Amino acid sequence: VYRLAAHPEHQEICFKEISDVMDKLAPGSLPGIADVDRLTHLHHVVQESQRLSPIVPVLRRYVPDDLQLGDYVIPGDSTITVAPILTSRSEAMFDDAEEFRPDRWRGDLTGGAKLPGLSQAPFGFGQLRCFGQPIAMQSMKTMLATWIQRYRFELASDIDPGCRFTLGMMPRELRLRMYRRE
C-alpha cells in the first residue's frame, strides 16, 4: 500500500485494470483466481514492492560441497547467509535498483534483471522456499485489488517509513490517508 500511495500513477493503472476485470463479472460476484491472475500490473506492483522491501531480512543455507561463485569458492560444510535487502537493491542485478519500477517485471520473470533467480527471493528459495507462496501471493493480490477498488491511498507524510528488523522486516512508521472512491 505504501508504494501505491507513494506512486499514485501506478495506483490509478491498477484501479483501471481492476475496474476492467470487475466490470466483466456478474453483479455482486467476487473475483476468482483467474480474475485476479488477469491483474498483471497489480502483480508487477507486488513483485516490485517485495523487491524493494523484502519481508525476510536474511536467508541461511547449508553448503554441503565446495561451491564456485564467480571468482570465489565457498568451502563445503559451511553455512552461507543471503541478505535479500542487499541483493534486490543491487545495481549489479537491477538497473536503477533503488527506483520503484513495476514495469521491470513485464515479459519474462527476470523483467530486465541482469541476474535472475536469487536476486529476488521474497519467499526464500530452494527446498526451504515457503510452501505457502502461491496462497500468499493470491491473498495479497486479492486484498490489494479489493482495497484499491474501494479506496484511494495517499501518503500523510513525506517521511520514508524505513524498516526495522524483527523476525521479518516491518516499517518503522507508516502514515497513510484513505479516501473512499465514488
Secondary structure as UniProt FT lines:
FT   HELIX           2..6
FT   HELIX           8..23
FT   TURN            27..28
FT   HELIX           33..37
FT   HELIX           40..52
FT   STRAND          59..63
FT   STRAND          67..69
FT   TURN            70..71
FT   STRAND          72..74
FT   STRAND          78..82
FT   HELIX           84..87
FT   TURN            88..89
FT   TURN            91..93
FT   TURN            95..98
FT   HELIX           102..105
FT   TURN            109..112
FT   TURN            118..119
FT   TURN            122..123
FT   HELIX           126..128
FT   TURN            131..132
FT   HELIX           133..150
FT   STRAND          151..155
FT   STRAND          164..165
FT   STRAND          169..170
FT   STRAND          176..180
//
